[in-house]
Amino acid sequence: MVNDSFSKWPGAWERHLIRRYQHPHFFESCKPPSAQDISEAQSRDQQELGQFHLSLQSLIRRCTDLTTETSAASITAIKKELDSCHDTAFSLAADLTEQKTAIATLNEVITSAMRRALTGEDEALRLQLIKDEAKRMAKLSRLEHPIVSDLLRSISPIPQGQLTAALLCESDKAYKAALEVLSTNRKNYLATRIDTIMKSLNSEKFLTQANRKRELLLKQLPDLPMTNDEPVPG
């Protein structure tokens, strides 16, 4: 059975196939994933996991080579790579809790050192660093939801045409976190697509779920009309 082929720790590519498999009512124009589709997605996820480990090892070596003579520009570059590496870990096919904790600790050490260095005449830069870290903390809280990490990848496993269906599968909490990373244009597109998908649903349960998502979205897009239509019983 296809269901037995899924991994305990799916990566981004397999995770989207699981959405399609578990919620075919939202993915009305997609064929159910085949065993071959799952195998190919798992292979792609494992390749990304292997690349992550190589990149992390290289980054750690660079951190251990830091000295008091290392330029601020070089330290800043390493910090950006640490941030990127940490974000990538959220979407990979493994439990990387230990690695994420280690990266976060290392990043904190580097950030603290940068704050101490950027004092006095560099007070403006130090304050900017603090603001950047505050923004990053807000981003990290959203990345705990796999849908967000999948959307923020440089190459997302979620095609534009399946974005709405993927979001409708999520809990309200994860859905609202995902909305925070979408542009206004994509939210407008999302609102239109939700209406279209709702017309194809004939189950009260799924209509209620989709309508709830629509209402949460429209609170962020006040120019679009709310609906008083009741879900049609299945």
ChimeraX commands (.cxc) that place a marker at each C-alpha (Angstrom):
marker #1 position 0.00,0.00,0.00 radius 0.5
marker #1 position 1.12,3.55,-0.72 radius 0.5
marker #1 position 0.51,4.61,2.87 radius 0.5
marker #1 position 3.05,2.04,4.10 radius 0.5
marker #1 position 5.73,3.61,1.89 radius 0.5
marker #1 position 5.82,6.93,3.74 radius 0.5
marker #1 position 8.73,7.72,6.06 radius 0.5
marker #1 position 8.65,8.39,9.79 radius 0.5
marker #1 position 10.64,11.59,9.18 radius 0.5
marker #1 position 9.56,12.87,5.75 radius 0.5
marker #1 position 11.45,15.66,4.05 radius 0.5
marker #1 position 9.89,18.55,2.15 radius 0.5
marker #1 position 9.32,16.65,-1.09 radius 0.5
marker #1 position 7.76,13.59,0.51 radius 0.5
marker #1 position 5.78,15.75,2.93 radius 0.5
marker #1 position 3.90,17.37,0.06 radius 0.5
marker #1 position 2.99,13.96,-1.34 radius 0.5
marker #1 position 1.60,13.05,2.08 radius 0.5
marker #1 position -0.60,16.15,1.95 radius 0.5
marker #1 position -1.93,15.05,-1.43 radius 0.5
marker #1 position -2.50,11.49,-0.22 radius 0.5
marker #1 position -4.28,12.45,3.00 radius 0.5
marker #1 position -6.36,15.31,1.55 radius 0.5
marker #1 position -7.41,14.36,-2.01 radius 0.5
marker #1 position -10.60,16.41,-1.60 radius 0.5
marker #1 position -8.55,19.64,-1.74 radius 0.5
marker #1 position -6.22,18.48,-4.51 radius 0.5
marker #1 position -9.06,17.93,-6.96 radius 0.5
marker #1 position -6.90,18.18,-10.09 radius 0.5
marker #1 position -4.02,15.98,-8.87 radius 0.5
marker #1 position -3.61,12.26,-9.21 radius 0.5
marker #1 position -2.87,10.40,-5.95 radius 0.5
marker #1 position 0.90,9.88,-5.50 radius 0.5
marker #1 position 2.21,6.55,-6.71 radius 0.5
marker #1 position 4.81,4.37,-5.04 radius 0.5
marker #1 position 7.32,5.60,-7.62 radius 0.5
marker #1 position 6.47,9.23,-6.82 radius 0.5
marker #1 position 7.14,8.55,-3.13 radius 0.5
marker #1 position 10.41,6.75,-3.84 radius 0.5
marker #1 position 11.67,9.62,-6.00 radius 0.5
marker #1 position 10.67,12.20,-3.38 radius 0.5
marker #1 position 12.42,10.23,-0.62 radius 0.5
marker #1 position 15.56,10.00,-2.74 radius 0.5
marker #1 position 15.53,13.75,-3.32 radius 0.5
marker #1 position 15.01,14.39,0.41 radius 0.5
marker #1 position 17.94,12.13,1.30 radius 0.5
marker #1 position 20.20,13.94,-1.17 radius 0.5
marker #1 position 19.30,17.25,0.48 radius 0.5
marker #1 position 19.94,15.76,3.92 radius 0.5
marker #1 position 23.38,14.58,2.85 radius 0.5
marker #1 position 24.23,18.01,1.43 radius 0.5
marker #1 position 23.08,19.62,4.68 radius 0.5
marker #1 position 25.48,17.49,6.74 radius 0.5
marker #1 position 28.39,18.33,4.43 radius 0.5
marker #1 position 27.60,22.05,4.59 radius 0.5
marker #1 position 27.26,21.94,8.36 radius 0.5
marker #1 position 30.61,20.20,8.81 radius 0.5
marker #1 position 32.31,22.79,6.59 radius 0.5
marker #1 position 30.65,25.63,8.48 radius 0.5
marker #1 position 31.73,24.25,11.85 radius 0.5
marker #1 position 35.33,24.02,10.64 radius 0.5
marker #1 position 35.19,27.66,9.56 radius 0.5
marker #1 position 33.84,28.65,12.98 radius 0.5
marker #1 position 36.66,26.84,14.78 radius 0.5
marker #1 position 39.17,28.71,12.60 radius 0.5
marker #1 position 37.90,32.12,13.76 radius 0.5
marker #1 position 40.48,34.29,15.52 radius 0.5
marker #1 position 40.62,37.77,16.98 radius 0.5
marker #1 position 42.04,38.84,13.63 radius 0.5
marker #1 position 38.99,37.65,11.67 radius 0.5
marker #1 position 37.25,40.58,9.99 radius 0.5
marker #1 position 33.75,41.63,10.94 radius 0.5
marker #1 position 32.66,41.01,7.36 radius 0.5
marker #1 position 33.85,37.40,7.54 radius 0.5
marker #1 position 32.06,36.84,10.86 radius 0.5
marker #1 position 28.87,38.37,9.47 radius 0.5
marker #1 position 29.05,36.08,6.45 radius 0.5
marker #1 position 29.43,33.03,8.69 radius 0.5
marker #1 position 26.51,34.15,10.81 radius 0.5
marker #1 position 24.29,34.44,7.72 radius 0.5
marker #1 position 25.30,30.93,6.68 radius 0.5
marker #1 position 24.53,29.64,10.18 radius 0.5
marker #1 position 21.08,31.21,9.96 radius 0.5
marker #1 position 20.48,29.63,6.57 radius 0.5
marker #1 position 21.74,26.23,7.74 radius 0.5
marker #1 position 19.50,26.36,10.80 radius 0.5
marker #1 position 16.45,27.26,8.70 radius 0.5
marker #1 position 17.17,24.45,6.23 radius 0.5
marker #1 position 17.20,21.90,9.06 radius 0.5
marker #1 position 13.50,22.46,9.69 radius 0.5
marker #1 position 12.47,20.97,6.35 radius 0.5
marker #1 position 14.79,17.96,6.10 radius 0.5
marker #1 position 14.06,14.23,6.33 radius 0.5
marker #1 position 15.40,13.55,9.83 radius 0.5
marker #1 position 15.07,14.53,13.47 radius 0.5
marker #1 position 17.72,17.24,13.55 radius 0.5
marker #1 position 16.87,18.62,17.00 radius 0.5
marker #1 position 20.43,18.12,18.23 radius 0.5
marker #1 position 21.95,19.81,15.19 radius 0.5
marker #1 position 19.52,22.74,15.35 radius 0.5
marker #1 position 20.33,23.25,19.03 radius 0.5
marker #1 position 24.07,23.18,18.32 radius 0.5
marker #1 position 23.72,25.66,15.46 radius 0.5
marker #1 position 21.56,27.97,17.57 radius 0.5
marker #1 position 24.10,27.87,20.42 radius 0.5
marker #1 position 26.99,28.59,18.07 radius 0.5
marker #1 position 25.00,31.38,16.45 radius 0.5
marker #1 position 24.28,32.92,19.85 radius 0.5
marker #1 position 27.98,32.94,20.71 radius 0.5
marker #1 position 28.85,34.65,17.44 radius 0.5
marker #1 position 26.01,37.15,17.83 radius 0.5
marker #1 position 27.13,38.03,21.35 radius 0.5
marker #1 position 30.67,38.56,20.15 radius 0.5
marker #1 position 29.44,40.82,17.36 radius 0.5
marker #1 position 27.38,42.86,19.82 radius 0.5
marker #1 position 30.41,43.38,22.06 radius 0.5
marker #1 position 32.50,44.40,19.07 radius 0.5
marker #1 position 29.92,46.83,17.74 radius 0.5
marker #1 position 29.97,49.29,20.63 radius 0.5
marker #1 position 30.81,52.96,20.92 radius 0.5
marker #1 position 31.18,54.39,17.46 radius 0.5
marker #1 position 29.37,51.36,16.03 radius 0.5
marker #1 position 26.30,51.76,18.26 radius 0.5
marker #1 position 23.97,52.12,15.26 radius 0.5
marker #1 position 25.22,48.85,13.80 radius 0.5
marker #1 position 24.86,47.13,17.18 radius 0.5
marker #1 position 21.24,48.28,17.45 radius 0.5
marker #1 position 20.56,47.09,13.91 radius 0.5
marker #1 position 21.96,43.69,14.82 radius 0.5
marker #1 position 19.59,43.50,17.80 radius 0.5
marker #1 position 16.64,44.41,15.57 radius 0.5
marker #1 position 17.67,41.78,13.03 radius 0.5
marker #1 position 17.83,39.16,15.77 radius 0.5
marker #1 position 14.36,40.12,16.99 radius 0.5
marker #1 position 13.00,39.63,13.46 radius 0.5
marker #1 position 14.78,36.31,13.24 radius 0.5
marker #1 position 13.25,35.08,16.48 radius 0.5
marker #1 position 9.80,35.81,15.05 radius 0.5
marker #1 position 10.73,33.88,11.91 radius 0.5
marker #1 position 11.93,30.88,13.95 radius 0.5
marker #1 position 8.60,30.60,15.72 radius 0.5
marker #1 position 6.93,30.25,12.32 radius 0.5
marker #1 position 9.47,27.71,11.04 radius 0.5
marker #1 position 8.27,25.22,13.66 radius 0.5
marker #1 position 5.40,24.61,11.23 radius 0.5
marker #1 position 6.65,22.46,8.31 radius 0.5
marker #1 position 4.37,24.23,5.83 radius 0.5
marker #1 position 6.26,27.49,6.50 radius 0.5
marker #1 position 9.70,25.96,6.02 radius 0.5
marker #1 position 8.45,24.33,2.81 radius 0.5
marker #1 position 7.18,27.66,1.48 radius 0.5
marker #1 position 10.38,29.54,2.33 radius 0.5
marker #1 position 12.74,27.15,0.56 radius 0.5
marker #1 position 14.56,28.56,-2.47 radius 0.5
marker #1 position 12.92,25.73,-4.46 radius 0.5
marker #1 position 9.60,24.86,-2.85 radius 0.5
marker #1 position 8.10,21.38,-3.30 radius 0.5
marker #1 position 4.65,23.03,-3.45 radius 0.5
marker #1 position 3.74,24.11,-7.01 radius 0.5
marker #1 position 1.90,27.42,-7.31 radius 0.5
marker #1 position -1.20,25.60,-8.53 radius 0.5
marker #1 position -1.27,23.43,-5.39 radius 0.5
marker #1 position -0.50,26.17,-2.85 radius 0.5
marker #1 position -4.11,26.73,-1.79 radius 0.5
marker #1 position -4.82,23.02,-1.36 radius 0.5
marker #1 position -1.66,22.58,0.68 radius 0.5
marker #1 position -2.62,25.44,3.01 radius 0.5
marker #1 position -6.16,24.13,3.47 radius 0.5
marker #1 position -4.69,20.90,4.87 radius 0.5
marker #1 position -3.05,22.73,7.78 radius 0.5
marker #1 position -4.22,23.48,11.31 radius 0.5
marker #1 position -5.43,27.03,11.92 radius 0.5
marker #1 position -2.21,27.80,13.82 radius 0.5
marker #1 position 0.06,26.59,11.02 radius 0.5
marker #1 position -2.16,28.27,8.41 radius 0.5
marker #1 position -1.92,31.66,10.13 radius 0.5
marker #1 position 1.86,31.28,10.44 radius 0.5
marker #1 position 2.05,30.54,6.70 radius 0.5
marker #1 position -0.04,33.60,5.84 radius 0.5
marker #1 position 2.58,35.76,7.55 radius 0.5
marker #1 position 5.18,34.84,4.93 radius 0.5
marker #1 position 2.93,35.31,1.89 radius 0.5
marker #1 position 2.77,38.51,-0.15 radius 0.5
marker #1 position -0.50,40.39,-0.60 radius 0.5
marker #1 position -0.68,39.22,-4.22 radius 0.5
marker #1 position -0.40,35.58,-3.17 radius 0.5
marker #1 position -3.05,36.11,-0.50 radius 0.5
marker #1 position -5.42,37.55,-3.10 radius 0.5
marker #1 position -4.73,34.54,-5.31 radius 0.5
marker #1 position -5.33,32.28,-2.33 radius 0.5
marker #1 position -8.73,33.84,-1.62 radius 0.5
marker #1 position -9.85,33.28,-5.21 radius 0.5
marker #1 position -8.65,29.69,-5.24 radius 0.5
marker #1 position -10.34,28.85,-1.93 radius 0.5
marker #1 position -13.66,29.96,-3.43 radius 0.5
marker #1 position -13.05,27.72,-6.45 radius 0.5
marker #1 position -12.12,24.70,-4.35 radius 0.5
marker #1 position -15.13,25.16,-2.07 radius 0.5
marker #1 position -17.44,24.87,-5.09 radius 0.5
marker #1 position -16.07,21.38,-5.74 radius 0.5
marker #1 position -16.54,20.12,-2.17 radius 0.5
marker #1 position -19.66,18.20,-1.16 radius 0.5
marker #1 position -18.76,17.35,2.42 radius 0.5
marker #1 position -19.89,19.57,5.30 radius 0.5
marker #1 position -16.69,18.74,7.20 radius 0.5
marker #1 position -14.38,19.88,4.40 radius 0.5
marker #1 position -16.53,22.88,3.49 radius 0.5
marker #1 position -16.45,24.05,7.09 radius 0.5
marker #1 position -12.67,23.59,7.19 radius 0.5
marker #1 position -12.15,25.54,3.96 radius 0.5
marker #1 position -14.56,28.30,4.95 radius 0.5
marker #1 position -12.77,28.71,8.26 radius 0.5
marker #1 position -9.50,29.22,6.39 radius 0.5
marker #1 position -11.19,31.70,4.08 radius 0.5
marker #1 position -12.44,33.75,7.03 radius 0.5
marker #1 position -8.97,33.81,8.62 radius 0.5
marker #1 position -7.54,35.03,5.31 radius 0.5
marker #1 position -10.17,37.71,4.75 radius 0.5
marker #1 position -9.32,39.26,8.10 radius 0.5
marker #1 position -6.01,40.17,6.48 radius 0.5
marker #1 position -7.63,41.27,3.21 radius 0.5
marker #1 position -10.50,43.55,4.27 radius 0.5
marker #1 position -11.23,44.67,0.71 radius 0.5
marker #1 position -12.48,41.22,-0.23 radius 0.5
marker #1 position -16.10,40.27,0.56 radius 0.5
marker #1 position -16.95,38.00,3.45 radius 0.5
marker #1 position -19.48,35.27,2.82 radius 0.5
marker #1 position -22.51,34.27,4.82 radius 0.5
marker #1 position -23.07,31.10,2.86 radius 0.5
marker #1 position -23.59,28.03,4.98 radius 0.5
marker #1 position -21.60,24.89,4.10 radius 0.5
marker #1 position -23.60,22.47,1.97 radius 0.5
marker #1 position -24.15,19.17,3.81 radius 0.5
marker #1 position -22.51,16.18,2.21 radius 0.5
marker link #1:1,2 radius 0.2
marker link #1:2,3 radius 0.2
marker link #1:3,4 radius 0.2
marker link #1:4,5 radius 0.2
marker link #1:5,6 radius 0.2
marker link #1:6,7 radius 0.2
marker link #1:7,8 radius 0.2
marker link #1:8,9 radius 0.2
marker link #1:9,10 radius 0.2
marker link #1:10,11 radius 0.2
marker link #1:11,12 radius 0.2
marker link #1:12,13 radius 0.2
marker link #1:13,14 radius 0.2
marker link #1:14,15 radius 0.2
marker link #1:15,16 radius 0.2
marker link #1:16,17 radius 0.2
marker link #1:17,18 radius 0.2
marker link #1:18,19 radius 0.2
marker link #1:19,20 radius 0.2
marker link #1:20,21 radius 0.2
marker link #1:21,22 radius 0.2
marker link #1:22,23 radius 0.2
marker link #1:23,24 radius 0.2
marker link #1:24,25 radius 0.2
marker link #1:25,26 radius 0.2
marker link #1:26,27 radius 0.2
marker link #1:27,28 radius 0.2
marker link #1:28,29 radius 0.2
marker link #1:29,30 radius 0.2
marker link #1:30,31 radius 0.2
marker link #1:31,32 radius 0.2
marker link #1:32,33 radius 0.2
marker link #1:33,34 radius 0.2
marker link #1:34,35 radius 0.2
marker link #1:35,36 radius 0.2
marker link #1:36,37 radius 0.2
marker link #1:37,38 radius 0.2
marker link #1:38,39 radius 0.2
marker link #1:39,40 radius 0.2
marker link #1:40,41 radius 0.2
marker link #1:41,42 radius 0.2
marker link #1:42,43 radius 0.2
marker link #1:43,44 radius 0.2
marker link #1:44,45 radius 0.2
marker link #1:45,46 radius 0.2
marker link #1:46,47 radius 0.2
marker link #1:47,48 radius 0.2
marker link #1:48,49 radius 0.2
marker link #1:49,50 radius 0.2
marker link #1:50,51 radius 0.2
marker link #1:51,52 radius 0.2
marker link #1:52,53 radius 0.2
marker link #1:53,54 radius 0.2
marker link #1:54,55 radius 0.2
marker link #1:55,56 radius 0.2
marker link #1:56,57 radius 0.2
marker link #1:57,58 radius 0.2
marker link #1:58,59 radius 0.2
marker link #1:59,60 radius 0.2
marker link #1:60,61 radius 0.2
marker link #1:61,62 radius 0.2
marker link #1:62,63 radius 0.2
marker link #1:63,64 radius 0.2
marker link #1:64,65 radius 0.2
marker link #1:65,66 radius 0.2
marker link #1:66,67 radius 0.2
marker link #1:67,68 radius 0.2
marker link #1:68,69 radius 0.2
marker link #1:69,70 radius 0.2
marker link #1:70,71 radius 0.2
marker link #1:71,72 radius 0.2
marker link #1:72,73 radius 0.2
marker link #1:73,74 radius 0.2
marker link #1:74,75 radius 0.2
marker link #1:75,76 radius 0.2
marker link #1:76,77 radius 0.2
marker link #1:77,78 radius 0.2
marker link #1:78,79 radius 0.2
marker link #1:79,80 radius 0.2
marker link #1:80,81 radius 0.2
marker link #1:81,82 radius 0.2
marker link #1:82,83 radius 0.2
marker link #1:83,84 radius 0.2
marker link #1:84,85 radius 0.2
marker link #1:85,86 radius 0.2
marker link #1:86,87 radius 0.2
marker link #1:87,88 radius 0.2
marker link #1:88,89 radius 0.2
marker link #1:89,90 radius 0.2
marker link #1:90,91 radius 0.2
marker link #1:91,92 radius 0.2
marker link #1:92,93 radius 0.2
marker link #1:93,94 radius 0.2
marker link #1:94,95 radius 0.2
marker link #1:95,96 radius 0.2
marker link #1:96,97 radius 0.2
marker link #1:97,98 radius 0.2
marker link #1:98,99 radius 0.2
marker link #1:99,100 radius 0.2
marker link #1:100,101 radius 0.2
marker link #1:101,102 radius 0.2
marker link #1:102,103 radius 0.2
marker link #1:103,104 radius 0.2
marker link #1:104,105 radius 0.2
marker link #1:105,106 radius 0.2
marker link #1:106,107 radius 0.2
marker link #1:107,108 radius 0.2
marker link #1:108,109 radius 0.2
marker link #1:109,110 radius 0.2
marker link #1:110,111 radius 0.2
marker link #1:111,112 radius 0.2
marker link #1:112,113 radius 0.2
marker link #1:113,114 radius 0.2
marker link #1:114,115 radius 0.2
marker link #1:115,116 radius 0.2
marker link #1:116,117 radius 0.2
marker link #1:117,118 radius 0.2
marker link #1:118,119 radius 0.2
marker link #1:119,120 radius 0.2
marker link #1:120,121 radius 0.2
marker link #1:121,122 radius 0.2
marker link #1:122,123 radius 0.2
marker link #1:123,124 radius 0.2
marker link #1:124,125 radius 0.2
marker link #1:125,126 radius 0.2
marker link #1:126,127 radius 0.2
marker link #1:127,128 radius 0.2
marker link #1:128,129 radius 0.2
marker link #1:129,130 radius 0.2
marker link #1:130,131 radius 0.2
marker link #1:131,132 radius 0.2
marker link #1:132,133 radius 0.2
marker link #1:133,134 radius 0.2
marker link #1:134,135 radius 0.2
marker link #1:135,136 radius 0.2
marker link #1:136,137 radius 0.2
marker link #1:137,138 radius 0.2
marker link #1:138,139 radius 0.2
marker link #1:139,140 radius 0.2
marker link #1:140,141 radius 0.2
marker link #1:141,142 radius 0.2
marker link #1:142,143 radius 0.2
marker link #1:143,144 radius 0.2
marker link #1:144,145 radius 0.2
marker link #1:145,146 radius 0.2
marker link #1:146,147 radius 0.2
marker link #1:147,148 radius 0.2
marker link #1:148,149 radius 0.2
marker link #1:149,150 radius 0.2
marker link #1:150,151 radius 0.2
marker link #1:151,152 radius 0.2
marker link #1:152,153 radius 0.2
marker link #1:153,154 radius 0.2
marker link #1:154,155 radius 0.2
marker link #1:155,156 radius 0.2
marker link #1:156,157 radius 0.2
marker link #1:157,158 radius 0.2
marker link #1:158,159 radius 0.2
marker link #1:159,160 radius 0.2
marker link #1:160,161 radius 0.2
marker link #1:161,162 radius 0.2
marker link #1:162,163 radius 0.2
marker link #1:163,164 radius 0.2
marker link #1:164,165 radius 0.2
marker link #1:165,166 radius 0.2
marker link #1:166,167 radius 0.2
marker link #1:167,168 radius 0.2
marker link #1:168,169 radius 0.2
marker link #1:169,170 radius 0.2
marker link #1:170,171 radius 0.2
marker link #1:171,172 radius 0.2
marker link #1:172,173 radius 0.2
marker link #1:173,174 radius 0.2
marker link #1:174,175 radius 0.2
marker link #1:175,176 radius 0.2
marker link #1:176,177 radius 0.2
marker link #1:177,178 radius 0.2
marker link #1:178,179 radius 0.2
marker link #1:179,180 radius 0.2
marker link #1:180,181 radius 0.2
marker link #1:181,182 radius 0.2
marker link #1:182,183 radius 0.2
marker link #1:183,184 radius 0.2
marker link #1:184,185 radius 0.2
marker link #1:185,186 radius 0.2
marker link #1:186,187 radius 0.2
marker link #1:187,188 radius 0.2
marker link #1:188,189 radius 0.2
marker link #1:189,190 radius 0.2
marker link #1:190,191 radius 0.2
marker link #1:191,192 radius 0.2
marker link #1:192,193 radius 0.2
marker link #1:193,194 radius 0.2
marker link #1:194,195 radius 0.2
marker link #1:195,196 radius 0.2
marker link #1:196,197 radius 0.2
marker link #1:197,198 radius 0.2
marker link #1:198,199 radius 0.2
marker link #1:199,200 radius 0.2
marker link #1:200,201 radius 0.2
marker link #1:201,202 radius 0.2
marker link #1:202,203 radius 0.2
marker link #1:203,204 radius 0.2
marker link #1:204,205 radius 0.2
marker link #1:205,206 radius 0.2
marker link #1:206,207 radius 0.2
marker link #1:207,208 radius 0.2
marker link #1:208,209 radius 0.2
marker link #1:209,210 radius 0.2
marker link #1:210,211 radius 0.2
marker link #1:211,212 radius 0.2
marker link #1:212,213 radius 0.2
marker link #1:213,214 radius 0.2
marker link #1:214,215 radius 0.2
marker link #1:215,216 radius 0.2
marker link #1:216,217 radius 0.2
marker link #1:217,218 radius 0.2
marker link #1:218,219 radius 0.2
marker link #1:219,220 radius 0.2
marker link #1:220,221 radius 0.2
marker link #1:221,222 radius 0.2
marker link #1:222,223 radius 0.2
marker link #1:223,224 radius 0.2
marker link #1:224,225 radius 0.2
marker link #1:225,226 radius 0.2
marker link #1:226,227 radius 0.2
marker link #1:227,228 radius 0.2
marker link #1:228,229 radius 0.2
marker link #1:229,230 radius 0.2
marker link #1:230,231 radius 0.2
marker link #1:231,232 radius 0.2
marker link #1:232,233 radius 0.2
marker link #1:233,234 radius 0.2
view
